[in-house]
Amino acid sequence: MKDQILIKATDMFLTLGFKSVTMDDIATEMGISKKTIYQHYNTKDQLVEESTMHLFDTISSGIDTIFALGHNPIEELFVIKDFVMKNLKNESTSPIYQLQKYYPKIHKTLMLKQFDKMGDCIVVNLEKGIAQGFFRKEINTALIARFYFAGMTSLKDTEIFNIELFSSNEIQLIYLEYHLRGICTEKGIKELEKHLKKNN
């Protein structure tokens, strides 16, 4: 039952927002009593924390699988973007921004875990891109990885990127193009243009 509650809560938090969903809402949706939820999770904060870590583990595992498929580094980033957006349900309710606003300690823990995971993944992607001739040899991979991660996290701030003005998909796609155009060789630009056509 604990796992069922976790899966349902994670789904509802992503669909409706971490702030919006109450323990009553989860109980009603599952057809169980709120008391049953509290037998497994003492507080909503605990449920939110375990939901975010569950989501992190799911996405991390998926990214590892994508990396193992042997895509070229540009295709790899597009596949990861689509996978993450699917798991975050296109972020129509800006759940990560709600997490930052209403559960700052949990958000900070998540960001540190994400940086440990994504920072390494981005560096590997950049080094592979250089080795295969898609990215320029002279780029500072450690710094570019941090630029990319910092940019990706800031995109979730709905006060800057209002979802009524810009769709989540548009924001993610244009940011990925922005990142790649700054580091690609001529060969890389040709590969990028191919994927941009597929996404339009």
VENGI-V334411 format. One record per pair of residues at least 12 apart in sequence whose ideal C-beta (glycine too) atoms are under 8 Angstrom apart, sorted by the first residue. I is the first residue (numbers start at 1). J is the second residue. Records with the same first field share a line. If there is no record, write none. Layout:
# VENGI-V334411
I = J, J
This chain:
# VENGI-V334411
1 = 32, 36, 40
2 = 40, 41
4 = 30
5 = 26, 30, 36, 37, 40, 41, 47
6 = 47, 50, 51, 54
7 = 54
8 = 26, 29, 30
9 = 21, 26, 47, 51
10 = 51, 54, 55
12 = 25, 26, 29
13 = 48, 51, 95
14 = 55, 88, 89, 91, 93, 95
15 = 89, 93
16 = 93
17 = 93, 94, 95, 98
18 = 48, 95, 98, 99, 102, 103
19 = 98, 101, 102
20 = 93, 98
22 = 44
23 = 37, 38, 44, 47
26 = 47
45 = 103, 106
48 = 99, 103, 106
49 = 103, 106, 109
52 = 99, 106, 110
53 = 110, 113
55 = 87, 88
56 = 110, 113, 114, 117
58 = 87
59 = 83, 84, 87
60 = 117
62 = 83, 87
63 = 80, 83, 84, 117, 121
66 = 79, 80, 83
67 = 121, 124
72 = 132, 134, 191
73 = 125, 126, 128, 129, 132, 134, 135
74 = 129, 134, 180, 184, 188, 191, 192, 195
75 = 191, 195
76 = 125, 128
77 = 125, 176, 179, 180
78 = 176, 195, 199
81 = 172, 173, 176
85 = 168, 169, 172
90 = 167, 168, 169
91 = 156, 163, 168
92 = 163, 168
94 = 156, 158, 163
96 = 156
97 = 156, 157, 158
100 = 156
111 = 153
114 = 149, 153
115 = 149
118 = 149, 152
119 = 145, 146, 149
122 = 144, 145, 148, 149
123 = 141, 142, 145
126 = 139, 141, 144, 145, 183
127 = 141
129 = 183, 188
133 = 185, 187, 188
134 = 184, 185, 187, 188, 191
135 = 183, 184, 185, 188
136 = 183, 184, 185
139 = 183
144 = 183
147 = 179
148 = 179
151 = 175, 179
152 = 175
155 = 171, 172, 175
173 = 196, 199
177 = 192, 196
180 = 192
